[in-house]
Amino acid sequence: MFRIAYEAALAAGLSGDLMPELRSENGVLHAFRHNGSKFPLRSADDCGIGSEYASFLEEIRVRAGT
């Protein structure tokens, strides 16, 4: 899951300091927004196009102007 989420972030045009924080809690991978809120990534499908994670990456990319 970490690799899939990382690759999705790279594909969205993010790198290094723009990537969201990813942490596993009780065996579930979570992505953390800058305001501290989080959402679980329960399967590889949760990182795909149209997912909440993909929307999150797009939001970061637009905000960063990349």
C-alpha positions as CSV (number, residue, x, y, z in Angstrom):
1,M,0.0,0.0,0.0
2,F,2.8,2.5,0.8
3,R,4.4,1.8,-2.6
4,I,1.1,2.2,-4.4
5,A,0.2,5.5,-2.6
6,Y,3.8,6.8,-3.2
7,E,3.6,5.9,-6.9
8,A,0.2,7.6,-7.1
9,A,1.6,10.8,-5.6
10,L,4.5,10.7,-8.1
11,A,2.0,10.3,-11.0
12,A,0.1,13.3,-9.7
13,G,3.2,15.4,-10.0
14,L,4.1,15.6,-6.3
15,S,7.5,15.0,-4.9
16,G,9.3,15.1,-1.6
17,D,8.0,17.9,0.6
18,L,4.6,18.0,-1.1
19,M,3.8,14.4,-0.5
20,P,1.1,13.7,2.2
21,E,2.2,11.9,5.3
22,L,1.4,8.2,5.2
23,R,1.2,6.1,8.4
24,S,-0.1,2.7,9.3
25,E,-2.3,2.5,12.3
26,N,-3.5,-1.0,13.4
27,G,-2.7,-2.4,10.1
28,V,-4.6,0.3,8.1
29,L,-2.7,2.8,6.0
30,H,-3.8,6.4,6.5
31,A,-3.1,9.6,4.6
32,F,-3.0,12.8,6.6
33,R,-4.2,16.2,5.3
34,H,-2.3,19.3,6.3
35,N,-5.0,20.2,8.8
36,G,-4.3,16.9,10.6
37,S,-7.4,15.1,9.5
38,K,-6.9,11.6,8.1
39,F,-8.6,9.0,6.0
40,P,-7.9,5.3,5.7
41,L,-6.5,3.6,2.6
42,R,-7.9,0.1,3.0
43,S,-6.9,-1.3,-0.4
44,A,-5.0,-0.5,-3.5
45,D,-8.3,0.7,-5.1
46,D,-8.4,3.5,-2.5
47,C,-5.4,5.1,-4.2
48,G,-6.7,4.9,-7.8
49,I,-8.0,7.6,-10.1
50,G,-11.3,9.0,-8.7
51,S,-10.5,8.0,-5.1
52,E,-10.4,10.3,-2.1
53,Y,-6.6,9.9,-2.1
54,A,-6.4,11.0,-5.8
55,S,-8.6,14.0,-5.0
56,F,-6.3,14.8,-2.1
57,L,-3.2,14.6,-4.3
58,E,-4.8,16.9,-6.9
59,E,-5.8,19.4,-4.1
60,I,-2.1,19.5,-3.0
61,R,-0.8,19.8,-6.5
62,V,-3.2,22.7,-7.4
63,R,-2.4,24.5,-4.1
64,A,1.3,24.2,-4.8
65,G,0.8,25.5,-8.3
66,T,2.5,22.6,-10.0
